Amino acid sequence: MTAAISVVSVHHAFGSFVALERVDLEIAAGEFIVLLGPSGCGKTTLLSILGGFLTPTRGRVLFGDRDMTQVAPKDRPTTTMFQDYALFPHMSLLDNVGFGLRMRGQGRAMRHAKALEMLAMVGLEGKASARPHELSGGQRQRVALARALAVDPKVLLLDEPLGALDLKLRRQMQEELKAIQRRIGTTFVHVTHDQEEAMAVADRIVVMNHGRIEDIGPPQDIYLRPASLFSANFMGEINMIPASAQGGGVQTPLGPVALPPLGDGAQTLCIRPENLGLSGEIALGEARLTDAAFFGTHHRCHFTPTAAPDLTLIAHLPQGGHPELGSLHQLYASSAVLLPQEETPV
Amino acid sequence: MGRVLIWGYMTVLYGFIFLPVAVLVLFSFQDSRLPVPPFNGPSLKWYGQVLGDSDLMAALGNSFLVALVSSAVALLLGFLAAHALARYRLPGSVLMRGVLIAPMTVSYLIIALGLLTVFNKIGLPPSLLATGIGHVVINLPLCFAILYAAMGDQQKNAERAARDLGASEVRVLWLVSAPMLMAPLLAAFFLSVTFSWDEFIIAFLLTRFEVTLPVEIWSMLRSGLSPKTNAIGSLVFLVSVALLIVLDLVVFRKSRR
């Protein structure tokens, strides 16, 4: 029922603005893919090209081995869950969810049965005759999901579907989306700018920036072993320490670091705040605790290394308590990565 | 003091607007042969005459026919034009919008003269059809303007969703766009019907044997004042008011919800 997707060197420009620059992407059948990036990175453009709302300037889109580049949205095996839900306000939920089946020429009894089944799947079976304006935001979102899935699409496209929901509801819907995707096995392509949402639902995350794919891989890889500084930075807070490599050793302002270098020249040592602390695999020398705040799950501490007093390192120390302000400590890092130098991250 | 002034002003204002209508309606119940004071009556005999006048009744039917058909055509064309210009980037769309609205700024007399010339040229004789076309010309800009203003992003997104779910363009229009625009569609339709119903100059110049009600009333007036014209005038007024009330009840109640 599901289909693999191949995006083959797709290029798209709006006038002189290049939205996508030679994007290549393979999506396996049944995969939950998240396109992640800041606004203007091209993720929504890519989704629109998959849905058929845009025809790329150059390049091809294949579903399985069928070329879909020129096929209109209505003839594609995709459906979309829109950010603003785009429910039909003049129809009952039953008719909303059954709309796609009606367009496919299914009889009333059949499509009502299927629509009820889909409404039951999203926990709204009791509201079949309600109108969209009677529902809360989360319920509308569920109806939009049921409507998109009612036609058994091969690929479901989700355009920032949870953007309008509050945090708690968003977490809940993320879990539901993931659970539903696992159950029905349809390929999901989900667009978001929220890296936590991406990690919560994705099998693989595609990090995009300026119309290009920066990084691609399972959430854990992207978070712990990002391919670029942009990706490292976008996935969450990270300490970046300038480094340089020469003759197989890595030198930083904090002293030499026991990591295999990427080659000679300037590079950046990246360490997540939670991987920086008073114990670990890589010694970073002595540092002074200058500031600390309690964040619930951790203490957020600012350290100033003795060797490089103009650097500030951020460490998340466990809840138990933090040392006295102004005291000196030996800092250690784990899961540190070296990344090639790029333009300074924003 | 201020309140008195306001109430006084309102009384004068509404008196100015409605006094002629009130006088017209009052003297339609006149018992004697002239609709001038003193009033003696009331009597329904002129209404009886109106309803018994086959020419008047035929004109009434013609008016309804022209109003309903021309409004429906104007509505359909206006809706399609508004949808196209609101949804698609077309070359010269600003110019097209201007041209569509332009007839609103031209007097009915000029439109009627233009149509008369064109119809003469192509051999379409003055008729209800010619008048109907004239009424489409004057009501199309109105329908277009109302519907174009009503097409918002909400409809646009719903249309996109419908297409995504497999709806053809015709079904998008019929099942999503039109029902979502029901209130402005009804408003445009009823306003068009009202305008067509009252329209005189175009109907006068573009009809010959079968005429609409305003033209028939005009020819009655030529033979002098009679409470019968007051009676038919009152009926026309009643229909217009009824249309406006229906419009208010159906459309504005609905859109307020």
Interface residues (C-beta under 8 A of the other chain):
Chain A: G51 F53 A72 P73 K74 D75 T78 T79 T80 F82 D84 A86 L87 F88 P89 H90 F99 G100 M103 R104 R147 A148 V151
Chain B: Q154 N157 A158 R160 A161 A162 R163 D164 L165 G166 A167 S168 R171 L175 V176 P179 M180 M182
